């Protein structure tokens, strides 16, 4: 890819992530999982043409939005590292995640994970996470790392480079039945009948 195309990748992923931030209300304390095939971004079949220069542009776009809104990011490795995730050590410790031992490289972990590992302050690998939201660039399958109730999100921009993008946010499980309430009634709604559990 030429320099102009590489610069466009950075802006494309930043645009998609910022749109996800708005719909998922991402901020401090929230975790976003990112799966990315740099091969697919370049128009190749996944796993056949990884490129660290593409990964570096993706990382730059993602990190710009991360710094702006304050959420944390976990970068998914490929299946050669069992889809472990690159995170900052303070995220691993704060969330009580299980650490696994490896250093991702482009041929075992993938270019995106390898670049993230070299750019984070104190990188380590987590075996798994339960993220609040995610972006999947090139259909790398991030579902195993999401909280249980996932809501698909179709961003306005559907491609980064030549890779199709899907996104997702999660919500807490809704519990109870027909009598359950999921939001407090408005204060001026004084006439609502009260139903108490017996």
N, C-alpha and C positions, 0 to 999 in steps of 0.2 A: 504494500500500500504506500502511496506517496504521502508527503507531509500534510497536504491539505486534507486528505481522507482521514489521516490519523487524528488531526485536530477536530474534525467533525465527530469522531467517535466519542471524544471527551465530552463534547457539548450534548450529544444525543443521550448518553447515559445519565448525565446530570439532569437533563430535562425530564426524563422518565422518573428518576428517583425523586425529584422535587414534587412531581405530580403525585407520586405514591405517598410522600410525606404528608401532603394535604389531606388525602382521603383516609389514611390510616392514623393520622394525628401522631406522627412519630416525633420523638424528642428525647430528652435525657431519660435514661433508664430503659429505653426500648432497644431491641436488638433486631437488626435486619440481616438476613442471610442472602448472600450473592453467589450465584452459580454462573459461570461464564465459560463458553468455549470460544477461545480466540480463533480457532480454525473456522468456526461457523461465521464469525464476524468478518473474516477475510474471504468468505464464500467457498470454503472447503468443507469436506465432511468432518464431523466432530472427531477429534483425536488424531487427525492426519497432518495438520499444518499449524501447530501452536506457534504463537509469536509473542515474545516478551515485550516488543514495542507496542503491540496492540494492548496487551495487559497493562502496561504502564499508563496508557491513555485512559483506559477504563478506570484504573485505580485513582488517577488524578481527578476525574469527574466525580467519582463516588466520594472521595475524601473531601472534596470541596463542599458538597452538600452535607456530609457528616459533620464537618466542622461548623457549618452554619446552624444546624439544628440540634446537634449534641447527642444523637443516638449512637449506638455502637454497631459495628459491622463484623460479621463472620463470613470469611471467604471459603467456599466449599472446594475441597480437593477432588480430584477425579477418583475413579474406582480403584486405581492402583494403590491409593492410600485409604481405601475403604470409606471414601467420602468424609474423612475427618475435616475439621475446619480450622483455618488460621484465625486466631483472635489475639488481642492484647492480653498479656498475663493478668492484668487487673480485672478484665472482664471474666476470664476463667475463674479467678478466685472469688470475685463478687457473686457470681452465679452458681458457684459450687460445681463447676463442670469437671468431667473426668479428663485428665491430660493423657495423651498418647505421645509416643516418641518417634519422630521422624522429622526430616527437613524436606519440604516439598521442593522439587525441581521440575523443570518443564516436562521431562519424560516420565516422571513419577510424582504425580500431584497436580500437574498442569501449570501452564504459564501464569494464569491468574493467581493461583495460590502461591506460586514461587515469587512473583512480584510483590504480593501482599506481605509475604514473610520478610522480604528484604526492606520493606518500607515502614513496617510498624515499629513502634518504639521498643517493645519487649514481646516479640511474637512467640506463640506456642501453638500447639495443636490440641483442640478439644475433640473428643470422640464423637460427640453429638451435641446439639442445642435444641431448644424449643423457641424459635424466633417469633417475633410479633408480626413480621412482614418479610417479604422477599422479592428479589428480582432474578429471573432466570433468563439468561442471554444465550440463546442457542439450544434450548431444550435439554439442559443438563440434569433435570430432575432434582429439585430441591425439597420436595414434599416431605421427606423423612425428617427434615430439620425445622418444621413449623409446629406451632401450637395446634391443638386438635381441631378447632373449628376454623377452617381456611375459607376465605372469601375471594374468589378469582377477581382480578382487576385488569381491565383492558386499558392500558395507557393510550393516550392520543397518538403517540409515536410507537409504532409496532415493530420497528427494526432498529438495531444498532449495527451499523455497517450493513452486512448482508444476513445477519443473524436475527431470527424471529425472537421477540421478547414477550414473555408472559410475566405477570406480577401478581402478588397476592398479599392480602392482609388478613389478620386473624381477629377473632372476637372471643370473649368468654362464652362458655356453654350457657345457654338459657335453661334454667331448671324450673321445675314445677309444672303445673298444668294450666287449665283455663282460668284459675283464680290467681295465678302468679302475676306480680306487678314488676315491671322492669325499669321503671323510672318513677321518681317521686311526683305525686300530683302537683299541679300549680297551686301556689299558696292561696290564690283568690277563688279556688274551686272548693268552697266550704260545703256545698250541698251533696258531695259524694257520700254515698252510704258506706259505712265501714263494715267490712266482713272479716271477722277474726277466726283463726283456726281454733277448733274445739279440742 
